[in-house]
Amino acid sequence: MFDGIPNTIMKVRVPNSVLNGAYKFGADGMNAISIPANQLNLLRGTPLNYSPIYPIAMIRVRANIKLYRGDGGRKISFTTGYRPLFSFIEEMKTSGQITLKDKKEFSPGDEDIVEIAFLNKEYLGNNFGIGTKFTFGEGQEPLGEGEIKEII
């Protein structure tokens, strides 16, 4: 279970008409796409065999993050539960969930220590550890950056 939602891995058929306009990226070692919400009804998915007997090894860290302000940055604050895509390895992104520790909102321009939960350490890179730097965002351009301070 991740952020209170049971894990379900889906194999999805995406029509070419949707795929051609999708933003494509790598996430958690798999090919992923981002499409507009109004096209979700065009997808056909099938749950794959996922066994809670062999759960994904979650890793939690404390990190100092900075949310960019201005052009190209996030325009609004986020709260606990925010799930951007993180980039530790070039050309690969992985999802993680941020938990705020000392504030209720994290606004553009803010810098602070947060906790981040990742589903699998495998996609954080071979050199992952204290001092590892990363970027995070919601698409191609990063909205912020950070550095691992502690592995919990």
Buried (B, 14 or more C-beta within 10 A) or exposed (E): EBEEEEEEEEEEEBEEEBEEEBEEBBBBEEEBBEBEEEBEEEBEEEEEEBEEEEEBEBBBBBBEBBBBBEEEBBEEBBEBEBBBBBBBBEEBBBBBBBBBEEEEEBEBEBEBBBBBBBBBBBBBBEEBEEEBEBBBBEEEEBBBBBEBBEBE
